[in-house]
Amino acid sequence: MEYVRLGKSNLMISRVAMGAMSLSKIGDEESAVALVRTAYQQGINFFDTSRNCEGCEKLLGDAVGDIRASVVLASKTSGQSGAEILSDLETSLAVMHTDYIDLYQYETDGFLPEKDSPDGIYNAFFRMKETGKIKAIGLATQELDIAEKAIYSGLYDTIQFPLSMLSADASIALVKLCEENDVGFVAMQPLCGGLVENIPLAFGFLHQYENVIPLWGVQTNEELEQILYFNEHPPVVDEKFHEDVERIRMFFN
């Protein structure tokens, strides 16, 4: 497993990350916890979840309780005020059995929290970072203009944004923008919500960008093994690869 620095957060994370939001879709708690442990044993140390899915936070916390110091935990909040943000964090800390979250992200598609704004949202994140309750501040959005503004603002360590082989060129351009500004890029929906079924092409497309960390929402050991296989044997990105990707992009776009 290869580990890279997640932008200016300085968090060292595995290039294969697990989107723990999918844990709620697994039949039982024991199987969900076992899948997380298997991922960790195979070298995955970065797990992402959200306060909006309390069950997933709990499952993830239960799974990594005794290895907390060896993993990087990310969660999100969509609270509408500084007070709500602080309340969400305290709840997440309790549910996940930890006293800090490595990457805490603001989940928004409506506006970008800024320093000293009346809502107090960004200042709440800043205070949490100062006190050590979070290690890095991130933004999660599906809006291109908000993502761009966040990158240029210099206030956020990471951006979480949808990225797959079907993404528009403007979305793909965010990868370069993040690299130039030392902002970590966490890619949600690497299979575009299930539209992409060709795992080798999907993996290879994202793997060519060294600063992109895809969140793979695996639900079974078989799916996990497939992703890990292509991590060890990345598809060759050659002319034939690009032709195959472009054919699928044209079909959907």
N, C-alpha and C positions, 0 to 999 in steps of 0.2 A: 504494500500500500504506500502510495506517495502522499506526503503531507506538505501543505503549502500555507503561507501566511495569508490570512483573510484581510487584505487591504491594511489600512492603518490601525485596525483593531489589534494587530499583532497576535491574534489567535492562530495557533498552528492546528490546522484541521485536515482531515482526510479528503482527498479529491472526490471520493464517493461519499455522499452524505445521505442520511435517511430522513425522509419526511414523515414524522411520527403522526401526522394527522390521519394517516391510513390505519393506525392501530385500532381505531374504533370500529373498523369494518371487519376485523378478525373475530371469529366466532366466540372465543373465550379469553379471559384474562391470562391464563397460564400460557396459551399459545402466543399471545401478543408479547408477553414478557420474554418468552423463550426466543422469539424472533429478534428482539433487540439485543439480547445477549449473544446470539449467534453472529449478528452483524458486528458487534464489538470484538468478539473473538477473531473475526476475520480482518480486523484492522480499522473498521469504521469508528470514528470517535466524535462525529458531529451529528447531532440530532436536533431537529426543528419541530416545534409544536406551537400551540396558540392558546391563550386564555379563553378564546371563543369555543374551544373544544375541551372542556374541563376533564372529560373522561380520558382523553389522550394525554393530557398533562399528568394525570394520576398514573396511568399505565407506564409512561416513560419514567416517571419518578420512582415507581416501584421497581422497574427493571434495572436502574443504574444506581440505586441507593448505596450499595457497598463499593461501587467503583466510581463514585462521583468525581473524585479528583483526577480521574483519567479520561473523562469525557468533556466535550464542549456542548453545553445545552443552550438552545435558543428558543425563545418564546416571543409572543406578540400580545399587544393590547390595542384596543380601539377606543379606549376611554375618551370622553369628550371634555375633560378638564384635568388639571394637575392633580386634584384630589382623587379623581377616579383612577388615574394612572397609578398613583401610589397605592391605592386600595387593591387594584388588580395585581400589582407586583407582590404585595404581602400575601394575597391569596395563592398566587402561583408558587411562591416560595414554600408555603405550607403544604400545598398539594404535592409538590415535587420533592419534598423532604430535603431541601437544600437551603443554604443561607445566602446564596448568590446565584445569579443567572449570567452566563457568559455574554450572551448577545440578546439584548431586549429590543424589540422592534415595534415601531408604531405602524399599525395597519390602517391605511387610509386610501380612499379614492376620491376624496372631496377637496382636501386642502393640505398644504405643507406646514406643519408646526415650525415656527421660527423662534429664535432666541428672544426672550422678553416680550413675547406676544401676550395679549390679555388673557388668553385661555390658560396660560401657565403650563401647557403640555410639554414643550421642549425643556423648559426650566426644571420641570419635575424629573425628566430623564437625566438632566445634567447633575442634579442633586443626588440622584440614586447612584450615578457613576462616581461622584466625589466620595460618597460614603462606602463604596465598595460593594453595594448590593447588586450592581450590574457592572460588567467589565467593558462593554462596548454598546454603542447606540446605533440602531439600524432603522431603516424605513422599508416597509413592505407595501407595494402598490401595484396596480395594474394600469395606471395612467401614465403614459409616456412623458407628458409635460411635467408632472409632479416628480417623476424619477429624475428627469434632467435638472430641474430646479434643486432637488436635494443634493445631487452630485456637485453642482456648482456652488452650493451654499457653504460647503466645507464643514457642515454641522454633523454629518452622519458618517459613521465608519463603514457602513455596508448598505447595499440596496438589495432588496428581494423583489424580483420582477419576472413575469412569465417569459420563458425563452425556450424555443424548440426549433427544429429544422423547418417548421412552418412559419416561423416568425417573420414579420415584415423587416425590410432592410433597416428601417428607422429604429426598430427594437434591437436589432443586432448591433447597430452602431453604438448603443449604450455600453457594450462590452469594452470598446476602445476608449470611450469617455471615462469609464470607471478606472481603467488601467492608467490613463494619463493623470487622474486625480487621486490615485492610490485608494480607491474606494472598493471594498470587496463586493463581488457580484454573486449573489445566491439566486440560482435559477429555479423558480417554481414551474410546475407543469411541464417537465421536460418531454412528456409524450403528448402535450397539447390536449390534456383532458381525455386521453384515450384515442384521439384521432390517429396518432402515429402508432402503428403496430410493428414496424420494422425496428426492432431493438438495436441491432448492430449499426444501422444508419443513424438512429437517434443518438446513441452513445457516442459514435465517432464524430458526429457533427459538433456536439458540445465539448468533447474532449480536446478538440483542436484549439480551444481557447483556454489557455493555462490559468487565467484568473477567474474562470467561471466554475462555480460549485453547484452542480445539479442536485436537487432534492428528489431522490427516487422514492416514490410511495409504495414500496414493496409490501405485499400482504402475505406472501408464502415463502418458504425456504427455497422453492424452485425459482421464484422470481429473483430472490436475493442472489442465488448462485449464478443466474444468468448475468446479472449486472457485474458481479465480481469477476466472472470469466472474461468479460470484455474489458474490464479494468486491467486485468493481467495480459490480455491479448487484444489491444486496441485495434480496431479496423484500420486498414491502410487508407489514408486519405489521398487518393490519386485522382486522375482524370475520370476514371470509371465511377469512383465514389461520388464525385461532384455531379456527374451526369445522373446518377440514380437519385441523389437528393433533389436536384432540380426538377426531375420528372415528377416526383411526389409533390413538390412545392407548387408546380404548375397545375397539378390535378386539383389541389385544394384551393388555390388562390385564383 
